[in-house]
Amino acid sequence: MTGEHERRAWVGDLIHDEDADRRGIVADVRGGATWVLRPEYGPDRWTSQRPDRLRVIKTREERLRERSA
């Protein structure tokens, strides 16, 4: 991704949390400082205060396009 600015993770994005070494979906962003995450499947939640460590795998828009295809 030379020359591209990586997009910050936001609600609905599929991400990889590099600190927790887990893959999940952003469920909420509280106060612009705490990202609430959930696994792709099943119950559980965890938080991150390091959005720079959340690598976006697929944006919410990409996931919705795939679902409707």
DASULRA-V321339 format. One record per pair of residues at least 6 apart in sequence whose C-alpha atoms are under 7 Angstrom apart, sorted by the first residue. I is the first residue (numbers start at 1). J is the second residue. Records with the same first field share a line. If there is no record, write none. Layout:
I: J ; J
//
This chain:
8: 51
9: 51 ; 54 ; 56
10: 26
11: 26 ; 27 ; 28 ; 29
12: 25 ; 26 ; 27 ; 60
13: 25 ; 26 ; 56 ; 58 ; 59 ; 60
14: 24 ; 25 ; 26 ; 56 ; 57 ; 58 ; 59
15: 23 ; 24 ; 25 ; 54 ; 55 ; 56 ; 57
16: 22 ; 23 ; 24 ; 54 ; 55 ; 56 ; 57
17: 23 ; 53 ; 54 ; 55
18: 53 ; 54
19: 53
23: 39
24: 37 ; 38 ; 39 ; 40
25: 37 ; 38 ; 39 ; 40
26: 35 ; 36 ; 37 ; 38
27: 36 ; 37 ; 38
28: 35 ; 36
29: 35 ; 36
33: 49
34: 47 ; 48 ; 49
35: 47 ; 48 ; 49
36: 45 ; 46 ; 47 ; 48
37: 45 ; 46 ; 47
38: 44 ; 45 ; 46
//
